[in-house]
Amino acid sequence: MLLPFNKAKTAARTCVITLIVAIAAGTAAAQDSEPNGKPLWELGVAGGGGYLPDYPASDENHFKGLALPYAVYRGEILRAGDKGIVRGRFLKSERFEFDLSADGSFSADSDDNDAREGMDDLDFLLEVGPRLQVILARAAKDAKVELELPVRAAFSVDFFEVKYRGVVTHPKISYQHNNFLGTKVRLKLSAGPIFATEELHDYFYEVNPNDVRAGRPLFDSDPGYLGSELQLGLSRSITENIRVFGGVQVGYFEGAANEDSPLFRDDLTVGAGIGLIWTFFQSKQLVKE
C-alpha cells in the first residue's frame, strides 16, 4: 500500500530520527566497565521506547519507540555511538577531554499537541559543536565526578530540509559509577542549566500572526535561560551480547526567558524510557577508553 506523500515523509523521518536517538541513548547508556578494553566496533540492534515531553515546558507527553540497527566505533579520534551520536575526540588526558560532539531529540506532531494545534510540526533537532569535559574528582575506583561544557549549533531536520535554529549550551555536573553498589549496574546522574539564542527559543515558543487563535496570542521570544534538566541513566549487561538500559529526565523551567509564551505550559516535565541492545557482531581488536 502506498502512503500519501506527507505520511511517507513522516514515516521515513521517524525511522531516521529513531535510529539516531537509539544510538545516542542506547549505546552511550549501556557501556559497562571492561578491564581489558572494549571492541573497536560493534554492530547490533537497539530497541526501546519512552514517554517523552513534546518540547521543553510542554504539558503533553507522547510515547515514541522503535527497533533499528545500531553501530559503535571507538577510534582514537572518530567515535560513534559513544557519549553521543558521533564525535571527534581531539584531546584526552587523565583530567581533560575536548571533542566535537553531536546530540539530538525527537520530533513532535503539532496535531497531537493542544497548545500547538494548527502550527508547523517540530522536526528532529540535531545539535553539533565542541565540548570540554573535566574530571573534577574520582570518588572511587569505578566512579568519577565530571564537568561537561558543550556549545552546539542546533538544526531542525526533516527528510528533505535542514534549518539552522541557533546555538545552545548545556553545562552540567555528572556523577558516573560503572559498578554501582557492586551490582554491575552503570549509573550516570547529571544536572545543569540550558541557555540558547533567540532562534532556538523562537522554534519552541514564538507565535507568528498566522498561528494566532483564541488562547494563543502573538508572541515574540527572547534569548537566554531555557530551563534546567536532571537526568538519571542506568544500564546493565544481561548476557555477553545483550544489555538493557533505562532512564528518567526531569525538566524544570520556572524563571525561563519565555515563560509568558502561550506555548509554555508547564514548569515541570518528566520523561522516561527503557530499551535493549543486542550485539551480534564485534571486532576482536580491543581498545582502551
ABEGO torsion letter per residue (X at the ends): XBBBAAAAAAAAAAAAAAAAAAAAAAAAAABBBBAAEBBABBBBBBBEBBBBBABBGBABBBBBBBBBBBBBBBBAABBBGBGEABBBBABBBAABBBBBBBBBBBBBBAAABAAABGBBBBBBBBBBEBBBBBBABBABAABBBBBBBBBBBBBBBBAABBBBAEBBBBBBBBBBBABBGGAGBBBBBBBEBBBBBAAAAAAAABBBAAABBBGBBBBBBBBEBAEBBBBBBBBBBABAABBBBBBBBBBBABGBAAAABAABABABBBBBBBBBBBBABBBABBBBX
